[in-house]
Amino acid sequence: MEDEEAVRKFVSKMLEARGYRVLMAVDGEEALSVIEQHPSEIDLVLTDVVLPKLSGPEVIARLRQSRPASKVLFMSGYTDRTVPLDREAGVAFIQKPFTPRQLGQKLREVLQSG
């Protein structure tokens, strides 16, 4: 979930080039719709914290009701100290801007975490 088109396209291309299957959404409402329409498990949700309509944390709170095992990686231009996030298991943070290498490494860490 990312409302900035350039960032959304950059991240999507980078993830697909690394073999990940990507579902995209522009805002929180669209993300919930995409999640509901996707029948199989979603291993990880990468979302901006600040989004139009519903924030990333609001979407994740709803996601937890139907897909509690999905891991979460929040991203933001704000530091992790200024972004109020629930640091539950399976939730991580990466600060924008990031390089493809940094994002790939963080995704591996999150996916491999217990």
Backbone as CSV, one residue per row, in Angstrom:
resi,resn,N_x,N_y,N_z,CA_x,CA_y,CA_z,C_x,C_y,C_z
1,MET,0.844,-1.168,0.000,0.000,0.000,0.000,0.890,1.231,0.000
2,GLU,0.704,2.029,-1.004,1.502,3.248,-1.137,0.722,4.207,-2.013
3,ASP,0.510,5.424,-1.532,-0.271,6.386,-2.298,0.556,7.152,-3.328
4,GLU,1.873,7.180,-3.178,2.708,7.865,-4.165,3.018,6.904,-5.309
5,GLU,2.554,7.256,-6.501,2.673,6.358,-7.653,4.113,5.961,-7.957
6,ALA,5.031,6.908,-7.929,6.425,6.598,-8.261,7.009,5.583,-7.273
7,VAL,6.722,5.756,-6.003,7.226,4.822,-4.989,6.568,3.459,-5.168
8,ARG,5.271,3.447,-5.394,4.530,2.193,-5.583,5.091,1.397,-6.760
9,LYS,5.334,2.064,-7.875,5.869,1.386,-9.060,7.297,0.898,-8.831
10,PHE,8.120,1.727,-8.206,9.504,1.355,-7.914,9.549,0.100,-7.047
11,VAL,8.795,0.105,-5.957,8.796,-1.030,-5.029,8.230,-2.272,-5.708
12,SER,7.172,-2.113,-6.463,6.555,-3.257,-7.145,7.529,-3.905,-8.125
13,LYS,8.180,-3.100,-8.950,9.140,-3.641,-9.920,10.303,-4.334,-9.227
14,MET,10.785,-3.720,-8.150,11.899,-4.297,-7.425,11.522,-5.648,-6.818
15,LEU,10.342,-5.728,-6.235,9.901,-6.980,-5.612,9.638,-8.066,-6.651
16,GLU,8.999,-7.704,-7.737,8.732,-8.685,-8.796,10.032,-9.202,-9.404
17,ALA,11.029,-8.342,-9.536,12.329,-8.762,-10.074,13.019,-9.770,-9.148
18,ARG,12.664,-9.731,-7.870,13.217,-10.673,-6.894,12.325,-11.893,-6.692
19,GLY,11.297,-12.024,-7.529,10.454,-13.213,-7.489,9.235,-13.143,-6.596
20,TYR,8.973,-12.000,-5.997,7.790,-11.861,-5.153,6.561,-11.600,-6.017
21,ARG,5.422,-12.109,-5.585,4.151,-11.789,-6.232,3.587,-10.587,-5.495
22,VAL,3.219,-9.543,-6.237,2.847,-8.269,-5.641,1.382,-7.943,-5.922
23,LEU,0.675,-7.568,-4.873,-0.673,-7.014,-4.974,-0.540,-5.556,-4.560
24,MET,-1.062,-4.630,-5.377,-0.876,-3.209,-5.082,-2.185,-2.533,-4.714
25,ALA,-2.056,-1.475,-3.889,-3.194,-0.647,-3.530,-2.713,0.780,-3.318
26,VAL,-3.566,1.728,-3.674,-3.255,3.151,-3.574,-3.579,3.700,-2.187
27,ASP,-4.603,3.149,-1.554,-5.013,3.639,-0.238,-5.546,2.481,0.597
28,GLY,-5.906,2.794,1.824,-6.349,1.762,2.743,-7.611,1.040,2.319
29,GLU,-8.570,1.761,1.788,-9.817,1.128,1.352,-9.568,0.162,0.194
30,GLU,-8.777,0.583,-0.777,-8.456,-0.297,-1.891,-7.684,-1.518,-1.401
31,ALA,-6.805,-1.319,-0.439,-6.036,-2.439,0.104,-6.949,-3.489,0.721
32,LEU,-7.928,-3.062,1.491,-8.854,-4.028,2.094,-9.617,-4.788,1.021
33,SER,-10.006,-4.113,-0.035,-10.707,-4.766,-1.140,-9.805,-5.798,-1.818
34,VAL,-8.551,-5.426,-2.081,-7.595,-6.338,-2.717,-7.364,-7.558,-1.825
35,ILE,-7.217,-7.331,-0.540,-6.987,-8.427,0.408,-8.187,-9.370,0.435
36,GLU,-9.387,-8.822,0.480,-10.599,-9.642,0.518,-10.748,-10.493,-0.742
37,GLN,-10.316,-9.973,-1.883,-10.464,-10.678,-3.154,-9.352,-11.695,-3.407
38,HIS,-8.324,-11.690,-2.570,-7.194,-12.597,-2.759,-7.433,-13.851,-1.919
39,PRO,-7.671,-14.997,-2.566,-8.075,-16.194,-1.824,-6.973,-16.876,-1.011
40,SER,-5.731,-16.763,-1.432,-4.677,-17.489,-0.722,-4.016,-16.612,0.338
41,GLU,-3.117,-17.229,1.083,-2.429,-16.542,2.170,-1.602,-15.373,1.642
42,ILE,-1.523,-14.339,2.429,-0.665,-13.194,2.134,0.453,-13.241,3.164
43,ASP,1.663,-13.543,2.702,2.779,-13.735,3.623,3.208,-12.446,4.301
44,LEU,3.202,-11.342,3.538,3.684,-10.084,4.087,2.930,-8.926,3.455
45,VAL,2.621,-7.941,4.282,2.001,-6.711,3.800,3.005,-5.585,4.009
46,LEU,3.355,-4.920,2.915,4.241,-3.761,2.950,3.364,-2.539,2.774
47,THR,3.335,-1.672,3.765,2.434,-0.528,3.701,3.066,0.743,4.232
48,ASP,2.717,1.828,3.579,3.063,3.132,4.109,2.236,3.316,5.378
49,VAL,2.733,4.110,6.305,1.993,4.360,7.534,0.867,5.345,7.266
50,VAL,1.181,6.425,6.567,0.197,7.465,6.302,-0.373,7.253,4.904
51,LEU,-1.678,6.975,4.857,-2.386,6.737,3.597,-3.701,7.483,3.599
52,PRO,-4.229,7.800,2.416,-5.571,8.388,2.363,-6.625,7.373,2.797
53,LYS,-7.721,7.869,3.303,-8.910,7.092,3.681,-8.701,6.270,4.936
54,LEU,-7.845,5.273,4.907,-7.497,4.479,6.094,-5.977,4.411,6.182
55,SER,-5.427,4.619,7.352,-3.969,4.562,7.502,-3.489,3.116,7.440
56,GLY,-2.193,2.961,7.255,-1.604,1.628,7.255,-1.937,0.848,8.525
57,PRO,-1.731,1.443,9.723,-2.078,0.723,10.948,-3.563,0.353,11.041
58,GLU,-4.451,1.204,10.535,-5.881,0.868,10.547,-6.167,-0.333,9.647
59,VAL,-5.543,-0.363,8.484,-5.724,-1.498,7.569,-5.198,-2.775,8.216
60,ILE,-4.040,-2.694,8.851,-3.450,-3.880,9.473,-4.327,-4.382,10.614
61,ALA,-4.912,-3.486,11.387,-5.815,-3.905,12.461,-6.983,-4.717,11.891
62,ARG,-7.512,-4.302,10.759,-8.602,-5.050,10.114,-8.089,-6.351,9.499
63,LEU,-6.904,-6.299,8.918,-6.300,-7.490,8.321,-6.123,-8.587,9.365
64,ARG,-5.736,-8.216,10.559,-5.488,-9.181,11.627,-6.721,-10.034,11.944
65,GLN,-7.910,-9.512,11.675,-9.139,-10.254,11.941,-9.271,-11.470,11.028
66,SER,-8.868,-11.321,9.772,-9.038,-12.417,8.818,-7.733,-13.137,8.486
67,ARG,-6.609,-12.482,8.673,-5.310,-13.062,8.312,-4.271,-12.757,9.400
68,PRO,-4.440,-13.355,10.546,-3.543,-13.028,11.670,-2.092,-13.432,11.460
69,ALA,-1.828,-14.360,10.559,-0.455,-14.834,10.353,0.355,-13.949,9.406
70,SER,-0.289,-13.025,8.701,0.433,-12.162,7.761,1.421,-11.280,8.511
71,LYS,2.631,-11.219,8.002,3.647,-10.344,8.588,3.488,-8.957,7.975
72,VAL,4.027,-7.964,8.671,3.814,-6.576,8.265,5.138,-5.825,8.269
73,LEU,5.354,-5.066,7.205,6.486,-4.148,7.147,5.928,-2.765,6.837
74,PHE,5.992,-1.881,7.837,5.565,-0.502,7.640,6.726,0.280,7.056
75,MET,6.402,1.255,6.200,7.414,2.156,5.676,6.906,3.582,5.833
76,SER,7.829,4.500,6.060,7.444,5.895,6.224,8.656,6.787,6.032
77,GLY,8.388,8.009,5.632,9.430,9.021,5.561,9.765,9.572,6.933
78,TYR,8.898,9.292,7.902,9.155,9.677,9.282,9.983,8.585,9.940
79,THR,10.688,8.915,10.993,11.476,7.891,11.683,10.570,6.974,12.480
80,ASP,11.081,5.803,12.823,10.270,4.859,13.594,9.981,5.374,14.995
81,ARG,10.732,6.358,15.453,10.469,6.936,16.777,9.315,7.922,16.750
82,THR,9.034,8.511,15.597,7.944,9.482,15.511,6.660,8.864,15.002
83,VAL,6.724,7.620,14.548,5.542,6.938,14.023,5.037,5.979,15.100
84,PRO,3.831,6.223,15.604,3.314,5.339,16.656,2.828,4.015,16.068
85,LEU,3.589,2.959,16.281,3.233,1.642,15.767,3.217,0.634,16.893
86,ASP,2.306,-0.288,16.799,2.261,-1.404,17.728,3.326,-2.390,17.290
87,ARG,4.347,-2.598,18.093,5.472,-3.452,17.719,5.217,-4.918,18.080
88,GLU,4.073,-5.426,17.657,3.747,-6.823,17.902,4.631,-7.733,17.053
89,ALA,4.575,-9.014,17.335,5.345,-9.981,16.551,4.930,-9.913,15.089
90,GLY,5.914,-9.990,14.217,5.629,-9.975,12.790,5.433,-8.588,12.215
91,VAL,5.756,-7.540,12.992,5.627,-6.164,12.518,7.000,-5.508,12.562
92,ALA,7.381,-4.878,11.447,8.688,-4.226,11.366,8.531,-2.873,10.675
93,PHE,9.627,-2.116,10.603,9.605,-0.764,10.056,10.852,-0.530,9.218
94,ILE,10.667,0.174,8.087,11.786,0.649,7.278,11.516,2.113,6.931
95,GLN,12.549,2.928,7.051,12.399,4.350,6.781,12.674,4.654,5.319
96,LYS,11.804,5.470,4.717,12.016,5.940,3.351,12.903,7.174,3.409
97,PRO,13.734,7.414,2.437,13.957,6.569,1.263,14.855,5.391,1.609
98,PHE,14.689,4.312,0.863,15.519,3.134,1.047,15.966,2.643,-0.319
99,THR,17.023,1.878,-0.321,17.538,1.308,-1.567,16.881,-0.056,-1.796
100,PRO,16.926,-0.555,-3.020,16.411,-1.905,-3.252,17.095,-2.936,-2.346
101,ARG,18.378,-2.783,-2.133,19.104,-3.729,-1.274,18.583,-3.670,0.159
102,GLN,18.386,-2.472,0.684,17.885,-2.327,2.047,16.488,-2.936,2.190
103,LEU,15.639,-2.687,1.220,14.286,-3.238,1.279,14.321,-4.756,1.179
104,GLY,15.124,-5.290,0.257,15.232,-6.740,0.119,15.711,-7.401,1.402
105,GLN,16.702,-6.793,2.038,17.233,-7.333,3.284,16.174,-7.294,4.383
106,LYS,15.450,-6.188,4.485,14.425,-6.053,5.527,13.289,-7.051,5.295
107,LEU,12.891,-7.243,4.047,11.842,-8.211,3.747,12.264,-9.623,4.153
108,ARG,13.494,-9.990,3.845,13.990,-11.318,4.238,13.972,-11.478,5.756
109,GLU,14.414,-10.436,6.469,14.410,-10.490,7.931,12.997,-10.719,8.471
110,VAL,12.043,-9.975,7.942,10.662,-10.081,8.424,10.071,-11.440,8.093
111,LEU,10.290,-11.896,6.873,9.721,-13.184,6.457,10.344,-14.360,7.221
112,GLN,11.595,-14.229,7.627,12.274,-15.300,8.356,12.037,-15.240,9.861
113,SER,11.502,-14.123,10.339,11.271,-13.997,11.787,10.146,-14.926,12.220
114,GLY,10.243,-15.360,13.449,9.273,-16.309,14.020,7.910,-15.772,14.025
